[in-house]
């Protein structure tokens, strides 16, 4: 697998020169300063590529391999407002990316919120920190801070009671920190939402069921995949994170079966999956090897990270934290073995995209990570540790 590293652009606290020292060969990046629905112009794309790759006299040795993410606007997800204009912009952005030689594009179809955590720097026993999702704290936010209508029906009696108890004993500052953690928005983005913003966005999903949202996703792909296929661009949808409904909103990319429905509905090599072991692995019944065997030819990008489930839970919803890459609920060795087998199969077929780009997604903050500002979930030492461990597994299985 081609080892890559996520970089959020010039505002990223981690520099390109530091990334060079990790041993990564490629960069995963996006134009985070542009709003959803905007066209990514060739000059903007070339500027970011130059920031990554350097100039003729000072090349970095790194390449911009994957776009993560070319965002899908809420207008497209709900099929309201300037849908046609946003679809035109998406297709134009794909054309411009292809013209600049970038052909792997990750996106997601999560409504309103992107990945969601209740704690961004939870303390570990070893002194490091990690991101956590606590179901009771999320219920506290939903029931008592957001005060979403109908939220009482979404939680069991025990979860509601514990959320009420915690709310009663929580300071105003701690409540505001919880709100900030949950509505942080896309990593690297300029969007910073308030509770009123979230309430307004939730209202746009009134009457949108899981079936309708999935239909909207299929409609979106039907509009943009022909362009991507003609350009040789590979689109790959990231799974829901976490893989269960939140805030009364449907989520439609949470399981292997969800991917089967969408990949079959728009059957094209340009319509593919971002295989994220951390997101999908939160579900207790998730089998990563089965996912690879089932969808392997359409996996265009891989996030290797691990999570560990913990109580309390409420049906399919469960608390969890970002664990070490080789010490979570997902069998990472078996996962990498299956991915290497998929690459071998592609080589035998003569596919030019046989090498799958991967990155060590998320990581625990360790050692000097704790002494400098960094994007939550994207520390330097923690991800370098994860990449080194994953690299070791790949080397051992390839020998």
C-alpha positions in Angstrom: 0.0 0.0 0.0 1.1 3.5 -0.7 1.8 5.3 2.6 0.3 8.8 2.8 -0.2 11.5 5.4 -3.0 14.0 5.9 -2.0 17.6 5.7 -4.4 20.5 6.2 -2.4 23.1 4.2 -0.3 26.0 5.3 -2.3 26.4 8.5 -1.5 22.9 9.6 0.7 22.9 12.7 2.7 20.0 11.2 5.0 21.1 8.3 5.8 19.4 5.0 9.4 19.0 6.2 8.3 17.1 9.2 6.0 14.9 7.2 9.0 14.0 4.9 10.7 12.5 8.0 7.8 10.2 8.7 8.6 8.1 5.6 5.3 8.8 4.0 5.4 9.0 0.2 2.2 10.9 -0.5 -0.1 13.6 0.9 -3.8 13.7 1.4 -5.2 17.2 1.4 -8.0 19.5 0.4 -8.8 23.2 -0.2 -10.4 23.6 3.2 -10.7 27.4 2.8 -13.2 27.0 0.0 -16.9 26.6 1.0 -19.0 23.6 0.0 -20.5 24.2 -3.4 -17.6 26.3 -4.7 -15.6 25.4 -7.8 -12.0 24.3 -7.1 -10.2 26.2 -9.8 -7.0 25.1 -11.5 -4.9 27.9 -9.9 -6.1 27.0 -6.4 -5.4 23.4 -7.0 -1.9 24.1 -8.4 -1.1 26.4 -5.5 -1.9 23.6 -3.0 0.1 21.1 -5.1 3.1 23.5 -5.2 2.9 23.9 -1.4 3.0 20.1 -1.1 5.5 19.2 -3.8 7.8 22.2 -3.7 9.5 23.8 -6.7 12.1 22.5 -9.2 15.0 23.6 -6.9 13.5 22.4 -3.6 11.3 19.4 -4.3 9.8 17.8 -1.2 9.7 14.3 -2.6 6.0 14.1 -1.7 3.1 14.1 -4.1 -0.6 15.1 -3.6 -2.1 11.7 -4.1 -5.6 12.0 -2.6 -8.2 14.7 -2.1 -9.9 14.5 1.2 -12.5 15.9 1.0 -14.2 17.5 -1.9 -17.2 18.3 0.2 -20.8 17.5 -0.8 -23.0 20.4 0.1 -26.1 20.2 2.4 -28.1 21.4 -0.6 -27.1 18.3 -2.5 -27.7 16.0 0.4 -31.2 17.4 1.0 -31.9 18.2 -2.6 -33.0 21.8 -1.7 -31.7 25.2 -2.7 -29.0 25.6 -5.4 -28.6 21.9 -6.1 -28.0 22.2 -9.9 -25.4 24.9 -9.4 -23.6 22.8 -6.7 -23.6 19.7 -9.0 -22.2 21.8 -11.8 -19.5 23.0 -9.5 -18.7 19.5 -8.3 -18.2 18.3 -11.9 -16.1 21.3 -12.8 -13.9 20.7 -9.7 -13.4 17.0 -10.8 -12.4 18.2 -14.3 -9.9 20.7 -12.7 -8.4 18.1 -10.4 -8.0 15.6 -13.2 -6.3 18.3 -15.3 -3.8 18.7 -12.4 -3.2 15.0 -12.3 -5.1 14.2 -9.1 -7.5 11.3 -9.5 -8.5 9.9 -6.1 -11.3 11.9 -4.4 -12.7 11.1 -1.0 -16.0 12.5 0.2 -18.7 11.7 2.7 -22.5 11.9 2.9 -23.0 12.5 6.6 -25.8 14.9 7.3 -25.1 18.1 9.2 -22.1 16.9 11.3 -19.0 15.2 10.2 -17.1 12.8 12.5 -18.5 13.3 16.0 -16.6 13.1 19.4 -17.6 14.3 22.8 -14.0 14.7 24.1 -11.1 15.7 21.9 -8.3 15.2 24.4 -9.4 12.5 26.8 -6.6 11.5 29.2 -5.0 8.1 28.9 -3.4 6.0 31.6 0.0 6.5 30.0 -0.3 10.3 30.1 -1.2 10.8 26.5 -4.6 11.9 25.2 -7.1 10.6 22.6 -10.5 11.4 21.2 -13.5 9.8 22.8 -17.2 9.4 22.2 -19.3 9.0 25.3 -22.9 8.2 24.6 -24.2 9.7 27.8 -22.4 12.9 27.2 -23.8 13.0 23.7 -27.3 12.4 25.1 -26.7 15.3 27.6 -25.8 17.6 24.7 -28.8 16.4 22.6 -31.4 16.5 25.5 -30.3 19.4 27.6 -28.0 21.8 25.6 -29.3 21.5 22.1 -32.8 20.6 23.5 -33.8 18.9 20.2 -37.5 18.3 19.9 -38.2 14.5 20.0 -34.8 13.7 21.5 -36.4 12.0 24.5 -37.7 9.3 22.3 -34.2 8.4 21.0 -32.7 7.2 24.3 -33.4 4.5 26.8 -34.5 5.4 30.3 -31.1 4.6 31.8 -29.3 6.8 29.3 -31.7 9.7 29.9 -31.4 9.4 33.7 -27.6 9.4 33.6 -27.5 12.3 31.2 -29.8 14.3 33.5 -27.6 13.5 36.5 -24.4 14.6 34.7 -26.1 17.7 33.4 -27.1 18.7 36.9 -23.5 18.5 38.2 -21.7 20.0 35.2 -20.5 23.6 35.2 -21.4 26.1 32.5 -17.8 26.0 31.2 -17.8 22.2 30.9 -21.1 22.4 29.0 -19.7 24.9 26.6 -16.7 22.7 26.0 -18.9 19.8 25.2 -20.9 21.9 22.7 -17.6 23.0 21.1 -16.3 19.5 20.8 -19.5 18.2 19.1 -20.1 21.0 16.7 -16.4 21.5 15.8 -17.3 20.8 12.1 -15.0 19.3 9.5 -11.4 19.0 10.5 -9.5 21.8 8.8 -12.6 23.6 7.7 -13.5 27.2 8.4 -17.0 26.3 9.5 -17.7 27.0 13.2 -21.3 26.4 14.1 -23.4 27.5 17.0 -26.3 25.6 18.6 -28.7 27.8 16.5 -26.8 26.8 13.4 -27.2 23.2 14.2 -30.9 23.6 14.9 -31.4 25.3 11.6 -29.5 22.6 9.7 -31.5 19.9 11.5 -34.7 21.5 10.3 -33.7 21.1 6.7 -33.9 17.3 7.2 -37.5 17.2 8.4 -39.2 14.4 6.5 -35.9 12.9 5.1 -35.8 9.2 5.9 -32.9 6.9 5.5 -34.3 5.6 2.3 -34.7 9.1 0.9 -31.2 10.2 2.0 -29.8 7.1 0.3 -31.8 8.0 -2.8 -30.3 11.5 -2.7 -26.8 9.9 -2.5 -27.5 7.7 -5.5 -28.9 10.7 -7.4 -25.7 12.7 -6.6 -23.5 9.8 -7.8 -25.6 9.4 -11.0 -24.9 13.0 -11.7 -21.1 13.1 -11.1 -19.8 9.5 -11.6 -20.1 9.7 -15.5 -17.8 12.7 -15.4 -15.4 11.0 -13.0 -15.3 7.8 -15.1 -14.6 9.8 -18.3 -11.8 11.6 -16.5 -10.3 8.5 -14.9 -11.1 9.9 -11.4 -11.9 7.5 -8.6 -14.6 8.7 -6.1 -14.6 7.0 -2.7 -17.2 7.6 0.0 -16.1 7.7 3.6 -18.3 5.8 6.1 -20.4 7.4 8.7 -18.4 8.2 11.9 -19.7 6.9 14.2 -21.7 4.3 12.2 -25.1 4.9 13.8 -27.8 7.7 13.7 -27.3 10.9 15.7 -29.6 13.8 16.4 -32.5 12.0 14.8 -30.7 12.2 11.4 -30.5 9.2 9.1 -27.1 7.7 8.3 -26.7 5.6 5.2 -23.1 4.5 4.9 -22.6 2.7 8.1 -22.1 -1.0 7.1 -20.9 -3.3 4.4 -24.6 -3.8 3.3 -24.9 0.0 2.9 -22.0 0.1 0.6 -23.4 -2.8 -1.4 -26.6 -0.9 -2.1 -24.8 2.3 -3.2 -22.1 0.7 -5.2 -24.6 -1.6 -7.0 -26.9 1.3 -7.7 -24.2 3.2 -9.7 -22.1 0.4 -11.0 -18.9 2.1 -12.2 -15.3 1.7 -11.3 -15.4 5.4 -10.6 -17.9 4.8 -7.7 -15.9 3.4 -4.9 -15.3 3.2 -1.1 -13.0 4.8 1.4 -12.4 1.8 3.7 -12.1 3.3 7.2 -11.5 0.6 9.8 -12.0 3.0 12.7 -15.4 4.2 11.6 -16.8 0.9 10.5 -15.1 -0.9 13.4 -17.2 0.8 16.0 -20.0 -1.5 15.1 -19.8 -4.7 17.1 -20.5 -7.1 14.2 -18.1 -5.5 11.7 -15.9 -7.9 9.8 -13.1 -6.0 8.0 -11.9 -9.0 6.0 -15.4 -9.7 4.7 -15.7 -6.1 3.7 -12.5 -6.3 1.7 -13.4 -9.6 0.1 -16.9 -8.2 -0.8 -15.9 -4.7 -2.0 -12.2 -5.0 -2.7 -12.2 -4.0 -6.4 -14.0 -0.7 -5.5 -11.8 0.2 -2.5 -9.9 3.3 -3.7 -8.5 4.6 -0.4 -7.9 3.2 3.1 -7.9 4.7 6.6 -6.2 2.4 9.0 -7.1 3.3 12.6 -8.5 1.5 15.5 -11.2 2.1 18.1 -12.2 0.3 21.3 -15.8 0.1 22.4 -16.8 0.7 26.0 -20.0 1.1 28.0 -22.5 2.4 28.2 -24.4 1.4 25.1 -28.0 1.9 23.8 -28.8 -0.6 21.1 -26.3 -0.2 18.3 -25.0 3.1 19.7 -22.0 2.7 21.9 -19.3 4.7 23.6 -15.7 4.3 22.2 -12.3 5.9 22.1 -9.5 6.1 19.5 -7.1 3.3 20.5 -3.6 2.4 19.4 -3.5 1.3 15.8 -2.7 -2.4 16.7 -4.7 -2.5 20.0 -8.4 -2.0 19.3 -11.5 -4.0 18.4 -10.4 -4.3 14.7 -7.9 -7.1 13.9 -5.4 -4.9 12.0 -3.1 -7.7 11.0 -5.9 -9.7 9.3 -7.1 -6.5 7.7 -3.7 -5.6 6.2 -3.3 -9.2 5.0 -6.6 -9.0 3.1 -5.7 -5.6 1.6 -2.3 -6.9 0.4 -4.1 -9.9 -1.2 -6.5 -7.4 -2.9 -3.5 -5.5 -4.2 -1.9 -8.8 -5.5 -5.2 -9.6 -7.3 -5.2 -6.2 -9.0 -1.6 -6.6 -10.1 -2.5 -9.9 -11.7 -5.4 -8.2 -13.5 -3.0 -5.5 -14.8 -4.8 -2.7 -13.1 -2.8 0.5 -13.0 -4.4 1.4 -9.7 -3.2 -1.8 -8.0 -1.4 0.1 -5.2 -4.0 1.4 -2.7 -3.2 4.7 -0.9 -3.5 4.4 2.8 -2.9 6.7 5.7 -2.7 6.1 9.5 -5.9 7.9 10.4 -6.1 9.7 13.7 -3.8 8.9 16.5 -3.2 9.4 20.2 -1.3 12.5 21.3 2.0 11.5 22.8 5.2 13.0 24.2 5.9 16.4 22.4 2.4 16.3 20.8 1.2 17.4 24.2 3.4 20.5 24.1 2.4 22.1 20.8 -1.0 23.0 19.3 -2.3 20.4 16.9 -5.6 19.5 15.2 -7.5 17.1 17.5 -6.9 13.5 16.3 -4.0 14.5 14.0 -0.9 14.6 16.2 2.6 14.1 14.8 4.2 11.5 17.2 1.0 9.6 17.6 0.4 9.2 13.9 4.1 8.4 13.3 3.9 5.7 15.9 0.8 4.3 14.1 2.4 4.5 10.7 5.5 2.7 11.9 3.4 -0.1 13.4 1.4 -0.5 10.3 4.5 -0.4 8.2 6.0 -3.2 10.3 2.9 -5.3 9.8 3.0 -4.8 6.0 6.7 -5.6 5.9 6.2 -8.8 7.9 3.3 -10.0 5.8 5.1 -9.1 2.5 8.3 -11.0 3.4 
